[in-house]
């Protein structure tokens, strides 16, 4: 089983559901799913300079720098990339970065996340990071909520960073120093003396805190006992 990424061109921000359907059709070999664009070929050339394709000849020794578990599916519309799971941490973030440099969308079907290029991001972009998976620049509300709801013993923290040293983060269970089923939530609003923490037991409340932060609310919609932290 491989870890897959897909890269293609879009003129506007793409909703997750539409990206899922486009990716499925691409994997089925459909054409006309995305817009053919010269940037796709430019991305492909940059990609294989860093991460060479597998050799065409049977029995040929692959380049050690190649992370692919099968041949790349390349057209003027898209590049589909299957890689071995052991190479994901080192390669996948660079693939998403290269896509952004070429003005292309990078779709992660495992997490259902659309990585938009800089030209399709908002003016005050935030950054989402989970314990597992790729960082997401300027995540939409659905992506933020899905990340929080995927919290588990293995995927135990989520951080949403804004500008000017503002962020909200959550840790789940014993890894975050709270009882099983609990969530340690922290937020910082600029300076160290504006750093607070609370413990919640309802995941819906955690989702609401992240949604409040993402939309820049000045007051929380969740009732919680926030404790000021000394840094």
Rosetta silent file (secondary structure, phi, psi, omega in degrees, C-alpha in Angstrom):
SEQUENCE: XXXXXXXXXXXXXXXXXXXXXXXXXXXXXXXXXXXXXXXXXXXXXXXXXXXXXXXXXXXXXXXXXXXXXXXXXXXXXXXXXXXXXXXXXXXXXXXXXXXXXXXXXXXXXXXXXXXXXXXXXXXXXXXXXXXXXXXXXXXXXXXXXXXXXXXXXXXXXXXXXXXXXXXXXXXXXXXXXXXXXXXXXXXXXXXXXXXXXXXXXXXXXXXXXXXXXXXXXXXXXXXXXXXXXXX
SCORE:     score description
SCORE:     0.000 S_00000001
   1 L     0.000  135.448 -176.528    0.000    0.000    0.000 S_00000001
   2 L  -110.786  167.115  171.655    1.366    3.408   -0.955 S_00000001
   3 E  -101.568  125.333 -172.809    0.923    7.002    0.165 S_00000001
   4 E  -111.361  147.581  170.021   -0.428    9.022   -2.735 S_00000001
   5 E  -134.834  151.992  178.046   -0.346   12.697   -3.691 S_00000001
   6 E  -133.512  141.058 -178.505   -1.851   14.444   -6.700 S_00000001
   7 E  -129.365  133.442  175.674   -0.936   17.800   -8.217 S_00000001
   8 E  -157.410  177.787 -176.226   -2.902   19.860  -10.734 S_00000001
   9 L  -100.661  139.073  172.578   -3.882   23.434  -11.664 S_00000001
  10 L  -135.671  147.931  177.343   -6.918   25.351  -10.402 S_00000001
  11 L   -87.158  -20.255 -178.495   -8.013   28.940  -11.007 S_00000001
  12 L  -141.931  168.464 -179.800   -9.812   29.240   -7.659 S_00000001
  13 L   -59.002  134.660 -172.678   -9.876   27.693   -4.190 S_00000001
  14 L  -105.913  122.693  175.294  -11.133   24.112   -4.408 S_00000001
  15 L   -64.128  150.114 -177.485  -13.597   22.630   -1.899 S_00000001
  16 H   -56.592  -46.851 -176.456  -12.536   19.305   -0.425 S_00000001
  17 H   -58.973  -38.747  178.836  -15.521   17.370   -1.812 S_00000001
  18 H   -69.219  -38.557  178.086  -14.751   18.540   -5.345 S_00000001
  19 H   -63.877  -39.891  178.256  -11.077   17.644   -4.944 S_00000001
  20 H   -59.413  -47.045 -178.302  -12.025   14.129   -3.804 S_00000001
  21 H   -66.443  -40.901  177.933  -14.191   13.601   -6.880 S_00000001
  22 H   -61.433  -44.884 -178.272  -11.563   15.004   -9.246 S_00000001
  23 H   -62.846  -41.988  178.939   -8.894   12.778   -7.744 S_00000001
  24 H   -60.329  -42.869  179.892  -11.063    9.671   -8.063 S_00000001
  25 H   -67.617  -36.665  176.411  -11.697   10.407  -11.738 S_00000001
  26 H   -62.269  -43.154 -179.225   -7.981   11.031  -12.330 S_00000001
  27 H   -65.403  -24.952  176.734   -7.133    7.684  -10.748 S_00000001
  28 L   -84.030   -2.250  176.531   -9.634    6.069  -13.109 S_00000001
  29 L    89.738   10.307 -179.030   -7.732    7.574  -16.042 S_00000001
  30 L   -69.076  145.174  174.684  -10.308   10.185  -17.037 S_00000001
  31 L  -108.328  163.809 -177.953   -9.110   13.178  -19.038 S_00000001
  32 L    76.764    9.494  179.890  -10.542   16.684  -18.967 S_00000001
  33 L   -74.841  -39.924  179.475  -10.913   16.515  -15.183 S_00000001
  34 L  -121.289  174.386 -178.727   -8.476   19.381  -14.616 S_00000001
  35 L   -87.423  125.543  173.198   -7.162   22.253  -16.730 S_00000001
  36 L   -64.191  134.442 -174.620   -4.094   21.509  -18.812 S_00000001
  37 L  -150.868  139.974 -179.896   -1.422   24.017  -17.825 S_00000001
  38 H   -58.608  -26.431 -179.070    2.321   24.500  -18.565 S_00000001
  39 H   -63.274  -26.050  179.272    3.016   24.693  -14.835 S_00000001
  40 H   -64.601  -45.275  177.911    2.224   20.976  -14.545 S_00000001
  41 H   -65.012  -38.667  178.014    5.137   20.075  -16.833 S_00000001
  42 H   -63.558  -41.355  176.320    7.375   22.509  -14.962 S_00000001
  43 H   -61.803  -45.966 -178.398    6.450   20.899  -11.666 S_00000001
  44 H   -58.696  -43.685  179.657    7.117   17.421  -13.047 S_00000001
  45 H   -64.295  -42.030  177.594   10.608   18.385  -14.223 S_00000001
  46 H   -64.113  -38.116 -178.628   11.443   19.949  -10.847 S_00000001
  47 H   -62.651  -50.839 -174.120   10.047   16.887   -9.093 S_00000001
  48 H   -75.882  -15.956  172.232   12.101   14.273  -10.936 S_00000001
  49 H   -66.935  -34.253  178.219   15.278   16.350  -10.594 S_00000001
  50 H   -91.142  -37.196 -175.111   14.994   15.815   -6.845 S_00000001
  51 L  -130.624   87.638 -172.138   13.156   12.489   -6.821 S_00000001
  52 L   -59.064  152.008  174.426   13.942   10.491   -9.983 S_00000001
  53 L   -66.335  160.057  171.582   11.397    8.260  -11.659 S_00000001
  54 L   -69.290  149.311 -179.044   11.698    4.496  -11.412 S_00000001
  55 L   -65.985  148.406  179.634   13.638    2.953  -14.360 S_00000001
  56 L   -75.984  -33.379 -173.743   11.651    1.809  -17.386 S_00000001
  57 L   -78.693  136.874  176.258   13.704   -1.322  -18.007 S_00000001
  58 L   -64.126  134.007  178.096   12.859   -4.494  -16.137 S_00000001
  59 L    86.699   -8.568  179.154   15.639   -5.459  -13.738 S_00000001
  60 L   -70.280  147.112 -178.376   17.269   -2.027  -13.768 S_00000001
  61 L   -82.115  122.978 -179.870   18.471   -0.753  -10.404 S_00000001
  62 L   -69.903  151.944  174.994   16.383    2.241   -9.210 S_00000001
  63 L   -64.590  130.738  179.566   18.073    5.452   -8.125 S_00000001
  64 L   -57.803  -22.381  179.852   18.321    5.465   -4.286 S_00000001
  65 L   -78.689   -8.706 -178.252   16.878    8.995   -4.368 S_00000001
  66 L   -82.163  121.229 -179.145   13.643    7.703   -5.913 S_00000001
  67 L   -94.724    0.138 -167.734   10.884    7.375   -3.282 S_00000001
  68 E   -78.155  142.990  177.503    8.204    6.068   -5.651 S_00000001
  69 L   -94.084   -9.235  176.216    6.498    2.722   -5.169 S_00000001
  70 L  -159.511  174.527  179.259    5.303    2.688   -8.802 S_00000001
  71 L   -65.539  150.307  178.088    5.612    4.795  -11.939 S_00000001
  72 L   -76.639  143.927  177.231    4.248    8.331  -11.886 S_00000001
  73 E   -99.123  107.177 -171.074    1.017    9.034  -13.783 S_00000001
  74 E  -122.017  133.935  171.666    1.779   12.210  -15.754 S_00000001
  75 L  -144.918 -179.715  177.264   -0.288   14.211  -18.233 S_00000001
  76 L   -69.524  -12.683 -178.742   -0.660   17.874  -19.159 S_00000001
  77 L   -94.793  -35.018 -169.106   -3.420   18.009  -16.531 S_00000001
  78 E  -158.035  165.325  169.105   -1.919   16.304  -13.482 S_00000001
  79 E  -129.381  122.489  177.128    0.830   14.315  -11.799 S_00000001
  80 E  -107.135  129.433 -170.367   -0.202   11.361   -9.601 S_00000001
  81 E  -128.175  114.389  172.133    2.522   10.120   -7.258 S_00000001
  82 E   -99.126  127.820  179.776    2.567    6.886   -5.214 S_00000001
  83 E  -127.707  156.779  176.394    5.376    6.678   -2.661 S_00000001
  84 L   -69.114  144.266 -176.703    6.462    4.177   -0.044 S_00000001
  85 H   -61.379  -28.169  179.550    5.275    4.989    3.476 S_00000001
  86 H   -68.678  -14.116 -178.384    8.841    4.960    4.751 S_00000001
  87 H  -106.222   -1.683 -172.614    9.637    8.001    2.590 S_00000001
  88 H   -59.423  -49.481 -174.244    6.537   10.081    3.352 S_00000001
  89 H   -59.729  -34.882 -177.313    7.971   12.251    6.138 S_00000001
  90 H   -86.705  -30.343 -169.955   10.949   13.310    4.037 S_00000001
  91 H  -101.692  -43.953 -173.004    9.315   13.581    0.613 S_00000001
  92 H   -57.741  -44.777  178.093    5.636   14.565    0.933 S_00000001
  93 H   -60.147  -35.446  179.241    6.231   18.042    2.455 S_00000001
  94 H   -69.634  -36.898  177.075    8.675   18.836   -0.350 S_00000001
  95 H   -61.481  -46.204  178.739    6.180   17.714   -2.987 S_00000001
  96 H   -62.749  -37.752  178.532    3.540   20.059   -1.533 S_00000001
  97 H   -65.758  -44.658  178.636    6.124   22.848   -1.396 S_00000001
  98 H   -61.939  -41.109  178.167    7.140   22.313   -5.028 S_00000001
  99 H   -58.794  -45.732  178.779    3.490   22.331   -6.097 S_00000001
 100 H   -61.750  -39.014  179.074    3.011   25.681   -4.368 S_00000001
 101 H   -62.687  -28.648  179.753    6.124   27.108   -6.023 S_00000001
 102 L   -96.768    6.814  177.671    4.609   26.260   -9.402 S_00000001
 103 L    73.861   28.812 -176.164    1.185   27.647   -8.498 S_00000001
 104 L  -114.618  154.788  173.794   -0.464   24.228   -8.356 S_00000001
 105 E   -78.151  141.027  170.874   -2.833   22.471   -5.981 S_00000001
 106 E  -120.034  123.000 -177.358   -1.494   19.450   -4.070 S_00000001
 107 E  -109.471  128.852  176.916   -4.151   17.004   -2.857 S_00000001
 108 E  -104.120  100.551 -176.317   -3.549   14.499   -0.059 S_00000001
 109 L   -71.488  -21.956  178.380   -6.260   11.813   -0.449 S_00000001
 110 L   -63.570  -45.306 -179.387   -5.251   10.032    2.764 S_00000001
 111 L   -96.684   -9.273 -176.519   -6.272   13.020    4.900 S_00000001
 112 L    66.780   38.668 -175.102   -8.647   14.541    2.347 S_00000001
 113 E  -114.399  133.300  174.870   -6.710   17.819    2.451 S_00000001
 114 E   -98.083  119.255  176.028   -6.280   20.344   -0.361 S_00000001
 115 E   -95.046  105.920 -176.612   -2.975   22.229   -0.162 S_00000001
 116 L   -81.365  145.804  175.775   -3.628   25.506   -1.998 S_00000001
 117 L   -72.437  163.349 -177.052   -0.782   27.418   -3.677 S_00000001
 118 H   -52.127  -36.097 -177.552    0.112   30.888   -2.333 S_00000001
 119 H   -67.957  -15.371  179.995   -1.958   32.636   -5.010 S_00000001
 120 H  -107.819    7.909  179.874   -5.152   30.980   -3.747 S_00000001
 121 L   -94.158  160.624  178.727   -4.573   31.638   -0.046 S_00000001
 122 L   -71.835  167.418 -177.268   -6.057   34.421    2.045 S_00000001
 123 L   -69.085  -25.674  178.895   -4.136   37.606    2.923 S_00000001
 124 L  -122.502   67.833 -172.780   -3.648   36.526    6.556 S_00000001
 125 L   -67.163  141.786  173.828   -3.020   32.841    6.124 S_00000001
 126 L  -101.675  178.048 -178.736   -2.876   30.526    9.113 S_00000001
 127 E  -138.878  129.507 -177.697   -1.047   27.213    9.420 S_00000001
 128 E  -110.639  131.901  178.384   -2.427   23.901   10.682 S_00000001
 129 E  -136.986  130.912  174.809   -0.211   21.098   11.995 S_00000001
 130 E  -110.372  171.547  177.953   -1.198   17.728   13.458 S_00000001
 131 L   -61.149  -36.825  176.216    0.903   15.040   15.080 S_00000001
 132 L  -123.363  157.125  179.018    0.701   13.098   11.809 S_00000001
 133 L    95.286  173.690 -176.213    0.195   14.347    8.268 S_00000001
 134 L   -85.532  147.090  170.893    1.408   17.351    6.324 S_00000001
 135 L   -60.946  148.110  179.728    1.192   20.953    7.540 S_00000001
 136 E  -121.645  120.917  177.009   -1.636   22.858    5.840 S_00000001
 137 E   -85.355  132.794  178.285   -1.234   26.519    4.917 S_00000001
 138 L    53.015   57.214 -179.007   -4.408   28.629    5.150 S_00000001
 139 L   -68.320  146.987  174.831   -6.746   25.713    5.988 S_00000001
 140 L   -81.831  167.297 -176.463  -10.471   26.154    5.415 S_00000001
 141 H   -56.775  -37.355 -179.814  -12.902   25.615    8.347 S_00000001
 142 H   -64.434  -40.483  179.875  -13.726   22.053    7.265 S_00000001
 143 H   -64.932  -40.576  177.983  -10.044   21.076    7.229 S_00000001
 144 H   -62.616  -47.812 -178.855   -9.536   22.525   10.722 S_00000001
 145 H   -62.938  -43.015  179.696  -12.559   20.676   12.107 S_00000001
 146 H   -61.375  -38.363  179.371  -11.544   17.384   10.474 S_00000001
 147 H   -63.953  -43.123 -179.950   -8.061   17.679   11.984 S_00000001
 148 H   -66.270  -41.362 -177.494   -9.459   18.199   15.482 S_00000001
 149 H   -72.344  -13.131  176.448  -11.930   15.339   15.131 S_00000001
 150 L   -89.312    6.323  177.793   -9.107   12.974   14.086 S_00000001
 151 L   -56.618  139.025 -179.720   -7.412   13.332   17.476 S_00000001
 152 L  -156.786 -179.300  178.409   -6.406    9.943   18.875 S_00000001
 153 L   -61.705  -34.925 -179.207   -3.784    8.289   21.071 S_00000001
 154 L   -85.836  -37.224 -178.631   -1.392    8.220   18.082 S_00000001
 155 L  -108.224   75.814 -160.661   -2.422   11.553   16.543 S_00000001
 156 L   -97.776   -4.342  176.987   -2.621   13.397   19.834 S_00000001
 157 E  -139.053  154.177  175.018   -2.088   17.093   19.083 S_00000001
 158 E  -138.656  136.133  177.319   -3.266   19.801   16.675 S_00000001
 159 E  -126.795  132.357  173.341   -1.913   23.361   16.404 S_00000001
 160 E  -118.856  112.820 -176.537   -3.494   26.231   14.478 S_00000001
 161 E  -101.881  135.157  172.838   -1.132   29.192   14.150 S_00000001
 162 L  -105.803 -154.042  179.181   -2.169   32.693   13.157 S_00000001
 163 L   -94.863  165.293  173.753   -0.098   35.817   12.733 S_00000001
 164 L    56.903   44.827  175.748    1.813   37.819   15.367 S_00000001
 165 L    59.153   39.549  174.627    2.541   34.857   17.653 S_00000001
 166 E  -107.801  136.055  175.781   -1.102   33.866   17.996 S_00000001
 167 E  -160.799  161.813  169.695   -2.083   30.215   18.151 S_00000001
 168 E  -131.266  141.705 -179.330   -4.443   27.660   19.625 S_00000001
 169 E  -143.691  156.261  178.367   -3.447   24.072   20.292 S_00000001
 170 E  -138.179  141.619  172.810   -4.933   20.924   21.775 S_00000001
 171 E  -125.360  141.719 -175.463   -3.423   17.746   23.177 S_00000001
 172 E  -107.293  135.337  169.600   -5.412   14.592   23.898 S_00000001
 173 H    64.808 -152.521 -171.882   -5.145   12.247   26.864 S_00000001
 174 H   -62.657  -30.110  178.749   -2.043   11.167   28.734 S_00000001
 175 H   -62.396  -25.172  179.380    0.344   12.488   26.065 S_00000001
 176 H  -102.289    7.302  177.371   -0.936   15.967   26.946 S_00000001
 177 L    79.385   23.049  177.263   -0.877   15.340   30.704 S_00000001
 178 L  -126.616  165.851 -178.492   -4.634   14.915   31.149 S_00000001
 179 L   -66.269  157.071  177.872   -6.871   11.937   31.921 S_00000001
 180 L   -54.457  135.458 -178.263   -8.085    9.666   29.140 S_00000001
 181 L    88.763   -5.474  179.750  -10.923   11.323   27.263 S_00000001
 182 L   -99.749  161.768 -179.300   -9.710   14.798   28.210 S_00000001
 183 E  -133.726  120.193  175.751   -8.307   17.560   26.017 S_00000001
 184 E   -88.765  116.033 -176.660   -5.732   20.134   27.144 S_00000001
 185 E  -112.057  131.521  176.701   -6.404   23.310   25.164 S_00000001
 186 E  -126.955  148.313  170.612   -4.054   26.295   25.096 S_00000001
 187 E  -140.884  146.841  178.459   -4.227   29.610   23.340 S_00000001
 188 E  -131.057  131.624 -177.417   -1.798   32.477   23.092 S_00000001
 189 E  -115.945   68.711  177.939   -2.714   35.938   21.889 S_00000001
 190 L    95.251 -103.787 -172.016    0.627   37.549   21.134 S_00000001
 191 L   -74.985  158.162 -178.988    2.826   38.132   24.181 S_00000001
 192 H   -58.930  -26.179 -179.337    3.771   35.419   26.727 S_00000001
 193 H   -80.260    5.877  176.018    1.606   37.036   29.408 S_00000001
 194 H  -122.196   49.427 -178.529   -1.461   36.261   27.284 S_00000001
 195 E  -118.033  122.941 -172.888   -1.068   32.481   27.291 S_00000001
 196 E  -131.167  158.685 -178.440   -3.952   30.441   28.742 S_00000001
 197 E  -141.684  145.422  170.998   -4.928   26.808   29.257 S_00000001
 198 E  -145.347  165.847  176.124   -8.072   24.855   30.037 S_00000001
 199 E  -117.271  124.891  178.183   -9.129   21.197   30.092 S_00000001
 200 E  -117.157  155.323  177.900  -12.217   20.137   28.147 S_00000001
 201 L  -118.837   -3.083 -178.998  -13.887   16.745   27.899 S_00000001
 202 L  -110.399  117.296 -177.711  -16.231   17.405   24.990 S_00000001
 203 H   -62.554  -32.084  177.863  -14.627   17.239   21.535 S_00000001
 204 H   -61.176  -35.134  177.305  -17.383   19.464   20.136 S_00000001
 205 H   -67.018  -39.167  177.545  -16.207   22.178   22.518 S_00000001
 206 H   -62.505  -44.366  177.454  -12.631   21.807   21.260 S_00000001
 207 H   -57.703  -42.049 -179.183  -13.890   22.125   17.685 S_00000001
 208 H   -65.196  -39.064  178.094  -15.763   25.304   18.685 S_00000001
 209 H   -61.953  -44.665  179.029  -12.634   26.843   20.266 S_00000001
 210 H   -64.688  -38.785  178.569  -10.644   26.235   17.079 S_00000001
 211 H   -65.453  -40.578  177.162  -13.472   27.672   14.969 S_00000001
 212 H   -59.777  -46.223 -179.057  -13.604   30.777   17.178 S_00000001
 213 H   -62.786  -44.230 -175.635   -9.858   31.271   16.825 S_00000001
 214 H   -62.028  -33.832 -178.696   -9.914   30.729   13.048 S_00000001
 215 L   -94.323    6.164  174.617  -12.506   33.438   12.500 S_00000001
 216 L    75.925   24.902  179.641  -10.765   35.864   14.851 S_00000001
 217 L   -62.877  141.212 -179.743  -13.467   35.937   17.536 S_00000001
 218 L   -90.326   -8.650  176.622  -12.529   38.056   20.546 S_00000001
 219 L  -137.563  147.028 -177.734  -14.585   35.928   22.949 S_00000001
 220 L   -82.213  141.182  176.611  -14.982   32.150   23.161 S_00000001
 221 L   -82.946   -4.103 -179.439  -18.351   30.577   22.443 S_00000001
 222 L  -107.624  133.303  174.786  -17.446   27.797   24.910 S_00000001
 223 L   -80.261  121.317 -177.945  -17.684   28.213   28.664 S_00000001
 224 L  -151.012  155.492  176.899  -14.365   27.092   30.134 S_00000001
 225 L   -93.618   97.632 -178.557  -12.091   27.812   33.086 S_00000001
 226 L   -86.193  127.042  179.616   -9.035   29.327   31.443 S_00000001
 227 E  -104.499  128.678  178.838   -5.897   29.310   33.576 S_00000001
 228 E   -73.523  132.769 -179.288   -3.167   31.839   32.846 S_00000001
 229 L  -100.196  141.822  175.106    0.196   30.152   32.251 S_00000001
 230 L   -95.772  120.868 -176.583    3.532   31.545   33.361 S_00000001
 231 L  -101.592    0.000    0.000    6.128   31.124   30.635 S_00000001
